[in-house]
Structures are given as structure tokens and as C-alpha cells.
Amino acid sequence: MIVDTFTNRGSTFFSKLSTVLFFLCAVITFQGVIQRREVELDTPVYVHYAKYRSARFYHAFRNVRQQYAQVKFNMDADLSELWDWNTKHVVVYLVASYSTEKHEKNQVVVWDKILSSPEESKMFMKDTLSNIQAHPFNEYSNQFEGKNATYTLHWTVSPKMGFLSWGAGPGSYEIPFHKIITQPK
């Protein structure tokens, strides 16, 4: 039996290589946990309005009329402090928080964006509308009337290796929902 075959040497090499890589991954993950930083960013979102109307989406909710809201907002945010050598991408999303009789706290994502580089982290958006197709904002009780929502910019930092981290900016003031009245033709 030949002990020093090419297969045995290759197996030994890749065994040591995988052990070193596993140890390196563990060190990087542990370092990310120890050096996790809490970033406080002042990222105000100015919401112009939140309007709702009754509509019917044929692909959802059993073809029942639902009230859908759409939000128009401005945002001037610099999220470049969230980036370091281990950041893969940052997911930024605008969340509407409101309460109903049945549930004390409802949170709905009305807009989102994936930032793939630090250059994309400087965002200036004016008169941006939430996408009703990508993020349908509807209330299951079908009662937006008389409700107010607070809007907050949230982010999730995805590292190349390690655990996700989350954060949020300051919330806006409460914005009431207004009904869109359609004129007959």
C-alpha cells in the first residue's frame, strides 16, 4: 500500500486549508460581534401626504375591494457611516406605523431600496411616491379614515461575514390619511 499518493497529499492539504478557513471565518464573525457599533443617524423623512382610495387588485384578497394608501415623501439622507470593510450591502426602507382598534401597533414597509456601494448611500429624493404595486399598503379592517401614521427610515446592514445589524432614524410627526375622491367622467 502506497501512503504518499497524490490523493492522500491532496486530501491532507485541503483538510488543513478548510480548517484554517473555518478558523478565519470564526475570527471575523467574532470580531464583528465584538466591534458591532451602534450608529445614530439623523435621517428625517418629510411626508407630504398619505392618501387612500378603494381599489380592487384581482391577484389578491379574493377580488374584494380594499382601501390602499399611497405616500408621497422627501428624503435627504447620508448613510455612508453604515459602511465599513465588512459591509456587503445596506437595505433601506420606509416604515409606516399606526394603530387600530384591534392591534396596538401596525408597521408596514411602504418603500425600500438596496444600496450596493457607499456612493449610493447619499440619497436625495424629492416628491417620491410609494410603489403601490411593490408594497401594497392596505388596512385589513378597510378603515384608513381617522387614522394617523408615523413614518420612520429603517436600515439593515448585511455583512460579508457575520450577523445582520439593524437601525432606525427618528420618526416623523403623525400624518393623517386623506381619502382620494374620484370625479365621475
Secondary structure, 3 states (H helix, E strand, C coil): CCCCCHHHHHHHHHHHHHHHHHHHHHHHHHHHHHCCCCCCCCCCEEEEEEEEEEECCCCCHHHCCEEEEEEEEEEEEECHHHCCCCEEEEEEEEEEEECCCCCCCEEEEEEEEEECCHHHHEEEEEEEECCCCCCCEECCCCCCCCCEEEEEEEEEEEECCCCCEEEECCCCCCEEEEECCCCCC
